[in-house]
Amino acid sequence: GRYSKGSDKEMYLATWSGSPIIRDTLTHGTQMVANPFLSQIGTIQPQVIEKVLFEDGDGFFDRYLICYPDKLIKPYPNTNDVNPIITAKYLRFMKLLNELYYQEETDQLKYTAEAWDVVYKWICECTDKENNPNTSDLERGIRAKLQIYVHRFALIMQLMEFGCSGI
């Protein structure tokens, strides 16, 4: 029920048993999935899953295969080369950006040395705090997401710079 007004649990249980799923809505009318199938993958912190598993006791989570490694320690960022497929997609994207916003030829956007030092040190500090047993699960989850978002925000700010510099 986190992303909707009601509970989705009934739909998941019906999917598990192979029962048809029928939905009635004002905007779309009656919709039916005769042979539902659901493949799901995701992540959750161990302490959170314990609460969820034993919350209702209705067997809902007995239908999930849960895997979690013991004593997982998050490593520092990988500084190895990027997969060539990802590099090719990135270069295609950058070519489009260059054609749209920028006149000079470039293969990639890079942090300046000073900016990378700041970002890398911040990521390492976040990693240390995530690995600290005294850090709450909520803070650990937020920090993990922010370490991805920081690069996205930097790219968005750079794109804004490209867009504004043409005015």
MDTraj code that builds the backbone (N, CA, C; nanometers):
import mdtraj as md
import numpy as np

residues = "GLY ARG TYR SER LYS GLY SER ASP LYS GLU MET TYR LEU ALA THR TRP SER GLY SER PRO ILE ILE ARG ASP THR LEU THR HIS GLY THR GLN MET VAL ALA ASN PRO PHE LEU SER GLN ILE GLY THR ILE GLN PRO GLN VAL ILE GLU LYS VAL LEU PHE GLU ASP GLY ASP GLY PHE PHE ASP ARG TYR LEU ILE CYS TYR PRO ASP LYS LEU ILE LYS PRO TYR PRO ASN THR ASN ASP VAL ASN PRO ILE ILE THR ALA LYS TYR LEU ARG PHE MET LYS LEU LEU ASN GLU LEU TYR TYR GLN GLU GLU THR ASP GLN LEU LYS TYR THR ALA GLU ALA TRP ASP VAL VAL TYR LYS TRP ILE CYS GLU CYS THR ASP LYS GLU ASN ASN PRO ASN THR SER ASP LEU GLU ARG GLY ILE ARG ALA LYS LEU GLN ILE TYR VAL HIS ARG PHE ALA LEU ILE MET GLN LEU MET GLU PHE GLY CYS SER GLY ILE".split()
xyz = np.array([
    [0.0797, -0.1205, 0.0000],
    [0.0000, 0.0000, 0.0000],
    [0.0837, 0.1265, 0.0000],
    [0.2144, 0.1149, -0.0104],
    [0.3004, 0.2322, -0.0009],
    [0.2804, 0.3297, -0.1159],
    [0.2549, 0.2795, -0.2365],
    [0.2449, 0.3657, -0.3539],
    [0.1022, 0.3791, -0.4061],
    [0.0066, 0.3275, -0.3340],
    [-0.1321, 0.3405, -0.3761],
    [-0.2193, 0.3622, -0.2538],
    [-0.3468, 0.3938, -0.2776],
    [-0.4369, 0.4214, -0.1661],
    [-0.4724, 0.2956, -0.0887],
    [-0.4767, 0.1812, -0.1560],
    [-0.5123, 0.0565, -0.0906],
    [-0.3927, -0.0342, -0.0741],
    [-0.4228, -0.1603, -0.0440],
    [-0.3170, -0.2592, -0.0281],
    [-0.3009, -0.3387, -0.1570],
    [-0.1785, -0.3603, -0.1974],
    [-0.1497, -0.4410, -0.3156],
    [-0.1300, -0.5880, -0.2785],
    [-0.1352, -0.6183, -0.1512],
    [-0.1060, -0.7527, -0.1041],
    [-0.1964, -0.8571, -0.1694],
    [-0.3248, -0.8255, -0.1851],
    [-0.4177, -0.9215, -0.2462],
    [-0.3766, -0.9530, -0.3893],
    [-0.3341, -0.8507, -0.4623],
    [-0.2905, -0.8711, -0.6012],
    [-0.1672, -0.9614, -0.6047],
    [-0.0722, -0.9393, -0.5148],
    [0.0478, -1.0233, -0.5106],
    [0.0131, -1.1676, -0.4745],
    [-0.0776, -1.1867, -0.3785],
    [-0.1179, -1.3212, -0.3397],
    [-0.1903, -1.3914, -0.4547],
    [-0.2750, -1.3181, -0.5267],
    [-0.3448, -1.3757, -0.6420],
    [-0.2452, -1.4132, -0.7510],
    [-0.1471, -1.3287, -0.7739],
    [-0.0445, -1.3567, -0.8740],
    [0.0328, -1.4824, -0.8353],
    [0.0667, -1.4940, -0.7082],
    [0.1396, -1.6105, -0.6616],
    [0.0624, -1.7395, -0.6889],
    [-0.0695, -1.7356, -0.6658],
    [-0.1503, -1.8562, -0.6829],
    [-0.1930, -1.8794, -0.8272],
    [-0.1654, -1.7829, -0.9152],
    [-0.2025, -1.7968, -1.0556],
    [-0.3464, -1.7599, -1.0842],
    [-0.4160, -1.7023, -0.9880],
    [-0.5555, -1.6616, -1.0083],
    [-0.5611, -1.5402, -1.1001],
    [-0.6668, -1.5290, -1.1803],
    [-0.6809, -1.4100, -1.2655],
    [-0.6922, -1.2835, -1.1794],
    [-0.6401, -1.1744, -1.2311],
    [-0.6492, -1.0466, -1.1619],
    [-0.7482, -0.9598, -1.2383],
    [-0.8470, -0.9084, -1.1683],
    [-0.9491, -0.8229, -1.2297],
    [-0.9467, -0.6891, -1.1578],
    [-0.9418, -0.5818, -1.2369],
    [-0.9424, -0.4462, -1.1830],
    [-1.0562, -0.3682, -1.2459],
    [-1.1307, -0.2973, -1.1639],
    [-1.2359, -0.2085, -1.2118],
    [-1.1989, -0.0653, -1.1736],
    [-1.1852, 0.0197, -1.2755],
    [-1.1577, 0.1609, -1.2506],
    [-1.2525, 0.2450, -1.3348],
    [-1.2778, 0.3658, -1.2891],
    [-1.3651, 0.4559, -1.3631],
    [-1.3057, 0.4939, -1.4975],
    [-1.1759, 0.5209, -1.5002],
    [-1.1140, 0.5701, -1.6233],
    [-1.0851, 0.4603, -1.7249],
    [-1.0550, 0.3387, -1.6801],
    [-1.0172, 0.2318, -1.7724],
    [-1.1181, 0.1176, -1.7790],
    [-1.2218, 0.1225, -1.6980],
    [-1.3208, 0.0153, -1.6981],
    [-1.2661, -0.1110, -1.6342],
    [-1.3197, -0.2259, -1.6767],
    [-1.2767, -0.3546, -1.6225],
    [-1.1588, -0.4068, -1.7033],
    [-1.0539, -0.4433, -1.6330],
    [-0.9343, -0.5000, -1.6955],
    [-0.9058, -0.6343, -1.6287],
    [-0.8587, -0.7304, -1.7093],
    [-0.8299, -0.8618, -1.6530],
    [-0.6979, -0.9165, -1.7075],
    [-0.6217, -0.9770, -1.6182],
    [-0.5020, -1.0523, -1.6562],
    [-0.5347, -1.1967, -1.6221],
    [-0.5541, -1.2786, -1.7268],
    [-0.6003, -1.4167, -1.7066],
    [-0.4944, -1.5052, -1.6407],
    [-0.3688, -1.4915, -1.6840],
    [-0.2603, -1.5749, -1.6308],
    [-0.1475, -1.4850, -1.5817],
    [-0.1630, -1.4276, -1.4643],
    [-0.0609, -1.3329, -1.4170],
    [0.0701, -1.4020, -1.3825],
    [0.1778, -1.3269, -1.4007],
    [0.3110, -1.3729, -1.3647],
    [0.3881, -1.2514, -1.3163],
    [0.4627, -1.2680, -1.2110],
    [0.5363, -1.1557, -1.1556],
    [0.6755, -1.2013, -1.1163],
    [0.7749, -1.1316, -1.1679],
    [0.9126, -1.1546, -1.1284],
    [0.9591, -1.0257, -1.0634],
    [1.0102, -1.0343, -0.9448],
    [1.0413, -0.9157, -0.8681],
    [1.1797, -0.9295, -0.8055],
    [1.2530, -0.8202, -0.8061],
    [1.3842, -0.8180, -0.7413],
    [1.3996, -0.6820, -0.6743],
    [1.4655, -0.6785, -0.5636],
    [1.4837, -0.5520, -0.4939],
    [1.5778, -0.5671, -0.3765],
    [1.5910, -0.4601, -0.3029],
    [1.6793, -0.4611, -0.1869],
    [1.6055, -0.4040, -0.0660],
    [1.6476, -0.4491, 0.0499],
    [1.5916, -0.4000, 0.1751],
    [1.6929, -0.4311, 0.2856],
    [1.7005, -0.3479, 0.3848],
    [1.7943, -0.3697, 0.4952],
    [1.7453, -0.4858, 0.5823],
    [1.8384, -0.5650, 0.6379],
    [1.8003, -0.6824, 0.7176],
    [1.7076, -0.6493, 0.8344],
    [1.7328, -0.5383, 0.9043],
    [1.6489, -0.5039, 1.0193],
    [1.5081, -0.4656, 0.9746],
    [1.4966, -0.4057, 0.8571],
    [1.3657, -0.3672, 0.8059],
    [1.2879, -0.4911, 0.7637],
    [1.3539, -0.5850, 0.6974],
    [1.2851, -0.7063, 0.6514],
    [1.2353, -0.7878, 0.7700],
    [1.3100, -0.7899, 0.8805],
    [1.2646, -0.8626, 0.9991],
    [1.1317, -0.8073, 1.0486],
    [1.1201, -0.6756, 1.0490],
    [0.9952, -0.6122, 1.0926],
    [0.8816, -0.6485, 0.9973],
    [0.9080, -0.6415, 0.8681],
    [0.8059, -0.6695, 0.7675],
    [0.7659, -0.8166, 0.7696],
    [0.8625, -0.9051, 0.7843],
    [0.8343, -1.0483, 0.7819],
    [0.7379, -1.0909, 0.8917],
    [0.7545, -1.0338, 1.0082],
    [0.6766, -1.0794, 1.1224],
    [0.5631, -0.9845, 1.1591],
    [0.5407, -0.8823, 1.0751],
    [0.4398, -0.7811, 1.1051],
    [0.2984, -0.8391, 1.1078],
    [0.2571, -0.9076, 1.0005],
    [0.1197, -0.9571, 0.9916],
    [0.1072, -1.1057, 1.0234],
    [0.2117, -1.1811, 1.0005],
    [0.2061, -1.3243, 1.0267],
    [0.1089, -1.3985, 0.9362],
    [0.0813, -1.3417, 0.8171],
    [-0.0161, -1.4040, 0.7271],
    [0.0483, -1.4896, 0.6185],
    [0.1800, -1.5072, 0.6236],
    [0.2475, -1.5902, 0.5257],
    [0.2810, -1.5216, 0.3955],
    [0.2530, -1.3918, 0.3866],
    [0.2775, -1.3186, 0.2623],
    [0.4238, -1.3279, 0.2201],
    [0.5140, -1.3019, 0.3123],
    [0.6551, -1.3011, 0.2769],
    [0.7164, -1.4410, 0.2725],
    [0.6384, -1.5434, 0.3096],
    [0.6860, -1.6807, 0.2918],
    [0.7005, -1.7137, 0.1445],
    [0.6389, -1.6348, 0.0595],
    [0.6414, -1.6583, -0.0846],
    [0.7644, -1.5962, -0.1511],
    [0.8440, -1.5262, -0.0769],
    [0.9636, -1.4609, -0.1307],
    [1.0879, -1.5440, -0.1013],
    [1.1805, -1.5436, -0.1955],
    [1.3117, -1.6025, -0.1740],
    [1.4032, -1.4873, -0.1341],
    [1.4490, -1.4894, -0.0126],
    [1.5287, -1.3785, 0.0385],
    [1.6728, -1.4236, 0.0544],
    [1.7632, -1.3486, -0.0053],
    [1.9060, -1.3787, 0.0014],
    [1.9774, -1.2553, 0.0546],
    [2.0642, -1.2756, 0.1508],
    [2.1413, -1.1645, 0.2046],
    [2.2744, -1.2181, 0.2549],
    [2.3856, -1.1610, 0.2079],
    [2.5170, -1.2099, 0.2527],
    [2.5458, -1.1703, 0.3972],
    [2.6158, -1.2576, 0.4673],
    [2.6570, -1.2265, 0.6044],
    [2.7705, -1.1250, 0.6043],
    [2.7704, -1.0388, 0.7025],
    [2.8798, -0.9448, 0.7278],
    [2.9217, -0.8686, 0.6019],
    [2.8245, -0.8095, 0.5344],
    [2.8520, -0.7333, 0.4134],
    [2.9146, -0.5990, 0.4505],
    [3.0304, -0.5714, 0.3952],
    [3.0991, -0.4436, 0.4144],
    [3.1055, -0.3750, 0.2792],
    [3.0532, -0.2544, 0.2735],
    [3.0525, -0.1811, 0.1479],
    [3.1947, -0.1373, 0.1140],
    [3.2383, -0.1637, -0.0105],
    [3.3734, -0.1214, -0.0501],
    [3.3751, 0.0253, -0.0930],
    [3.4933, 0.0802, -0.1029],
    [3.5093, 0.2145, -0.1590],
    [3.4797, 0.2091, -0.3093],
    [3.4565, 0.3234, -0.3712],
    [3.4245, 0.3225, -0.5146],
    [3.5328, 0.2556, -0.5983],
    [3.4900, 0.1890, -0.7037],
    [3.5793, 0.1218, -0.7964],
    [3.6422, 0.2252, -0.8896],
    [3.7708, 0.2203, -0.9045],
    [3.8388, 0.3155, -0.9937],
    [3.8847, 0.2484, -1.1229],
    [3.8370, 0.1236, -1.1487],
    [3.8729, 0.0523, -1.2714],
    [3.8000, 0.1118, -1.3919],
    [3.8390, 0.0678, -1.5090],
    [3.7761, 0.1139, -1.6317],
    [3.6288, 0.0740, -1.6360],
    [3.5510, 0.1534, -1.7068],
    [3.4085, 0.1301, -1.7216],
    [3.3853, 0.0307, -1.8358],
    [3.2793, -0.0478, -1.8244],
    [3.2402, -0.1428, -1.9279],
    [3.2306, -0.0704, -2.0628],
    [3.2898, -0.1253, -2.1697],
    [3.2886, -0.0594, -2.3015],
    [3.1488, -0.0323, -2.3568],
    [3.0523, -0.1155, -2.3259],
    [2.9142, -0.0923, -2.3721],
    [2.8584, 0.0344, -2.3085],
    [2.8829, 0.0498, -2.1796],
    [2.8367, 0.1701, -2.1104],
    [2.9107, 0.2918, -2.1654],
    [3.0396, 0.2776, -2.1907],
    [3.1174, 0.3877, -2.2470],
    [3.0618, 0.4294, -2.3830],
    [3.0264, 0.3320, -2.4679],
    [2.9714, 0.3630, -2.6012],
    [2.8383, 0.4370, -2.5897],
    [2.7527, 0.3921, -2.5001],
    [2.6244, 0.4606, -2.4797],
    [2.6467, 0.6026, -2.4283],
    [2.7410, 0.6175, -2.3379],
    [2.7726, 0.7489, -2.2822],
    [2.8258, 0.8422, -2.3919],
    [2.9155, 0.7901, -2.4756],
    [2.9716, 0.8722, -2.5836],
    [2.8631, 0.9161, -2.6817],
    [2.7686, 0.8270, -2.7101],
    [2.6572, 0.8635, -2.7983],
    [2.5741, 0.9755, -2.7354],
    [2.5498, 0.9647, -2.6059],
    [2.4768, 1.0682, -2.5325],
    [2.5522, 1.2003, -2.5349],
    [2.6820, 1.1942, -2.5105],
    [2.7622, 1.3173, -2.5079],
    [2.7670, 1.3829, -2.6454],
    [2.7704, 1.3015, -2.7500],
    [2.7692, 1.3559, -2.8862],
    [2.6412, 1.4352, -2.9085],
    [2.5290, 1.3785, -2.8646],
    [2.4020, 1.4500, -2.8769],
    [2.4035, 1.5803, -2.7979],
    [2.4567, 1.5744, -2.6768],
    [2.4651, 1.6967, -2.5959],
    [2.5534, 1.8006, -2.6635],
    [2.6665, 1.7546, -2.7160],
    [2.7561, 1.8478, -2.7844],
    [2.6870, 1.9140, -2.9027],
    [2.6109, 1.8369, -2.9773],
    [2.5404, 1.8927, -3.0927],
    [2.4320, 1.9913, -3.0493],
    [2.3703, 1.9637, -2.9355],
    [2.2626, 2.0503, -2.8887],
    [2.3119, 2.1756, -2.8168],
    [2.4112, 2.1592, -2.7302],
    [2.4439, 2.2661, -2.6379],
    [2.5852, 2.3235, -2.6498],
    [2.6745, 2.2539, -2.7077],
    [2.8144, 2.2919, -2.6944],
    [2.8828, 2.2805, -2.8292],
    [2.9704, 2.3702, -2.8585],
    [3.0344, 2.3715, -2.9895],
    [3.1659, 2.2944, -2.9941],
    [3.2293, 2.2736, -2.8810],
    [3.3602, 2.2069, -2.8835],
    [3.3438, 2.0555, -2.8700],
    [3.4316, 1.9808, -2.9350],
    [3.4264, 1.8340, -2.9351],
    [3.4802, 1.7811, -2.8020],
    [3.4069, 1.6881, -2.7403],
    [3.4525, 1.6265, -2.6164],
    [3.3966, 1.4851, -2.6088],
    [3.4738, 1.3931, -2.5539],
    [3.4286, 1.2558, -2.5384],
    [3.3547, 1.2342, -2.4073],
    [3.3868, 1.3138, -2.3089],
    [3.3273, 1.2914, -2.1779],
    [3.3353, 1.4166, -2.0924],
    [3.2459, 1.4196, -1.9968],
    [3.2528, 1.5242, -1.8953],
    [3.3294, 1.4656, -1.7781],
    [3.4213, 1.5407, -1.7269],
    [3.4980, 1.4951, -1.6112],
    [3.4901, 1.6010, -1.5034],
    [3.4990, 1.5533, -1.3802],
    [3.5133, 1.6464, -1.2700],
    [3.6485, 1.7144, -1.2831],
    [3.6572, 1.8378, -1.2423],
    [3.7900, 1.8967, -1.2294],
    [3.8602, 1.8216, -1.1169],
    [3.9895, 1.8300, -1.1107],
    [4.0639, 1.7590, -1.0060],
    [4.0158, 1.8019, -0.8674],
    [3.9928, 1.9300, -0.8507],
    [3.9473, 1.9824, -0.7215],
    [3.8064, 1.9294, -0.6879],
    [3.7161, 1.9297, -0.7866],
    [3.5800, 1.8814, -0.7629],
    [3.5808, 1.7315, -0.7326],
    [3.6616, 1.6531, -0.8073],
    [3.6670, 1.5096, -0.7825],
    [3.7201, 1.4807, -0.6428],
    [3.8195, 1.5556, -0.5977],
    [3.8709, 1.5362, -0.4616],
    [3.7589, 1.5540, -0.3591],
    [3.6793, 1.6579, -0.3767],
    [3.5684, 1.6839, -0.2838],
    [3.4665, 1.5696, -0.2889],
    [3.4258, 1.5307, -0.4101],
    [3.3251, 1.4252, -0.4258],
    [3.3781, 1.2924, -0.3715],
    [3.5009, 1.2559, -0.4074],
    [3.5560, 1.1279, -0.3644],
    [3.5694, 1.1215, -0.2118],
    [3.6176, 1.2278, -0.1513],
    [3.6304, 1.2290, -0.0041],
    [3.4935, 1.2169, 0.0619],
    [3.3938, 1.2851, 0.0050],
    [3.2587, 1.2779, 0.0605],
    [3.2032, 1.1363, 0.0481],
    [3.2246, 1.0707, -0.0667],
    [3.1778, 0.9332, -0.0856],
    [3.2452, 0.8388, 0.0140],
    [3.3740, 0.8563, 0.0348],
    [3.4453, 0.7706, 0.1315],
    [3.3940, 0.7936, 0.2733],
    [3.3667, 0.9188, 0.3090],
    [3.3096, 0.9470, 0.4417],
    [3.1730, 0.8808, 0.4570],
    [3.0907, 0.8888, 0.3520],
    [2.9589, 0.8245, 0.3558],
    [2.9736, 0.6732, 0.3696],
    [3.0683, 0.6167, 0.2978],
    [3.0918, 0.4723, 0.3038],
    [3.1332, 0.4316, 0.4446],
    [3.2224, 0.5091, 0.5071],
    [3.2626, 0.4799, 0.6449],
    [3.1428, 0.4854, 0.7391],
    [3.0566, 0.5850, 0.7206],
    [2.9382, 0.5962, 0.8072],
    [2.8399, 0.4832, 0.7818],
    [2.8262, 0.4398, 0.6548],
    [2.7379, 0.3267, 0.6236],
    [2.7885, 0.1986, 0.6894],
    [2.9196, 0.1801, 0.6926],
    [2.9783, 0.0596, 0.7511],
    [2.9836, 0.0639, 0.9029],
    [2.9594, 0.1795, 0.9631],
    [2.9619, 0.1931, 1.1080],
    [2.8380, 0.1259, 1.1667],
    [2.8560, 0.0325, 1.2602],
    [2.7403, -0.0385, 1.3172],
    [2.6457, 0.0532, 1.3949],
    [2.6907, 0.1720, 1.4334],
    [2.6061, 0.2654, 1.5075],
    [2.5180, 0.3517, 1.4171],
    [2.5370, 0.3411, 1.2858],
    [2.4563, 0.4183, 1.1918],
    [2.3209, 0.3513, 1.1756],
    [2.2141, 0.4302, 1.1818],
    [2.0790, 0.3744, 1.1690],
    [2.0557, 0.3252, 1.0269],
    [1.9612, 0.2322, 1.0126],
    [1.9270, 0.1795, 0.8802],
    [1.8726, 0.2897, 0.7905],
    [1.7960, 0.3814, 0.8476],
    [1.7415, 0.4911, 0.7687],
    [1.8540, 0.5766, 0.7112],
    [1.9496, 0.6166, 0.7955],
    [2.0616, 0.6980, 0.7477],
    [2.1463, 0.6199, 0.6469],
    [2.1681, 0.4920, 0.6730],
    [2.2477, 0.4086, 0.5827],
    [2.1834, 0.4043, 0.4437],
    [2.0523, 0.3869, 0.4389],
    [1.9813, 0.3816, 0.3115],
    [1.9858, 0.5131, 0.2371],
    [1.9709, 0.6228, 0.3097],
    [1.9749, 0.7557, 0.2468],
    [2.1141, 0.7840, 0.1932],
    [2.2165, 0.7548, 0.2706],
    [2.3539, 0.7793, 0.2259],
    [2.3880, 0.6993, 0.1002],
    [2.3430, 0.5756, 0.0928],
    [2.3707, 0.4926, -0.0257],
    [2.3101, 0.5558, -0.1508],
    [2.1895, 0.6092, -0.1385],
    [2.1243, 0.6724, -0.2535],
    [2.1921, 0.8037, -0.2894],
    [2.2323, 0.8808, -0.1912],
    [2.2967, 1.0096, -0.2185],
    [2.4280, 0.9931, -0.2931],
    [2.4973, 0.8806, -0.2702],
    [2.6242, 0.8578, -0.3400],
    [2.6034, 0.8378, -0.4894],
    [2.4873, 0.7963, -0.5293],
    [2.4537, 0.7864, -0.6716],
    [2.4034, 0.9211, -0.7206],
    [2.3188, 0.9831, -0.6407],
    [2.2580, 1.1100, -0.6810],
    [2.3598, 1.2209, -0.7010],
    [2.4700, 1.2212, -0.6267],
    [2.5664, 1.3307, -0.6367],
    [2.6170, 1.3452, -0.7800],
    [2.6394, 1.2337, -0.8502],
    [2.6869, 1.2398, -0.9889],
    [2.5758, 1.2869, -1.0820],
    [2.4549, 1.2436, -1.0554],
    [2.3416, 1.2876, -1.1367],
    [2.3203, 1.4378, -1.1217],
    [2.3285, 1.4858, -0.9990],
    [2.3112, 1.6295, -0.9765],
    [2.4227, 1.7090, -1.0433],
    [2.5441, 1.6565, -1.0380],
    [2.6559, 1.7246, -1.1041],
    [2.6321, 1.7324, -1.2548],
    [2.5837, 1.6233, -1.3137],
    [2.5547, 1.6224, -1.4572],
    [2.4423, 1.7200, -1.4900],
    [2.3372, 1.7211, -1.4081],
    [2.2267, 1.8148, -1.4310],
    [2.2768, 1.9589, -1.4237],
    [2.3607, 1.9869, -1.3261],
    [2.4145, 2.1234, -1.3140],
    [2.5002, 2.1588, -1.4342],
    [2.5768, 2.0616, -1.4858],
    [2.6584, 2.0873, -1.6041],
    [2.5702, 2.1120, -1.7262],
    [2.4650, 2.0327, -1.7404],
    [2.3719, 2.0528, -1.8517],
    [2.3038, 2.1895, -1.8418],
    [2.2720, 2.2304, -1.7188],
    [2.2143, 2.3636, -1.7002],
    [2.3143, 2.4713, -1.7418],
    [2.4403, 2.4480, -1.7109],
    [2.5450, 2.5419, -1.7517],
    [2.5530, 2.5491, -1.9041],
    [2.5481, 2.4323, -1.9697],
    [2.5480, 2.4291, -2.1164],
    [2.4319, 2.5091, -2.1707],
    [2.3136, 2.4843, -2.1139],
    [2.1932, 2.5521, -2.1617],
    [2.1965, 2.7020, -2.1371],
    [2.2440, 2.7416, -2.0203],
    [2.2468, 2.8845, -1.9856],
    [2.3568, 2.9606, -2.0570],
    [2.4658, 2.8924, -2.0892],
    [2.5770, 2.9633, -2.1526],
    [2.5431, 3.0072, -2.2948],
    [2.4393, 2.9478, -2.3528],
    [2.3990, 2.9856, -2.4884],
    [2.3050, 3.1053, -2.4902],
    [2.2649, 3.1540, -2.3746],
    [2.1693, 3.2672, -2.3695],
    [2.2395, 3.3996, -2.3919],
])
top = md.Topology()
chain = top.add_chain()
for i, resn in enumerate(residues, 1):
    res = top.add_residue(resn, chain, resSeq=i)
    for name in ("N", "CA", "C"):
        top.add_atom(name, md.element.get_by_symbol(name[0]), res)
traj = md.Trajectory(xyz[None], top)
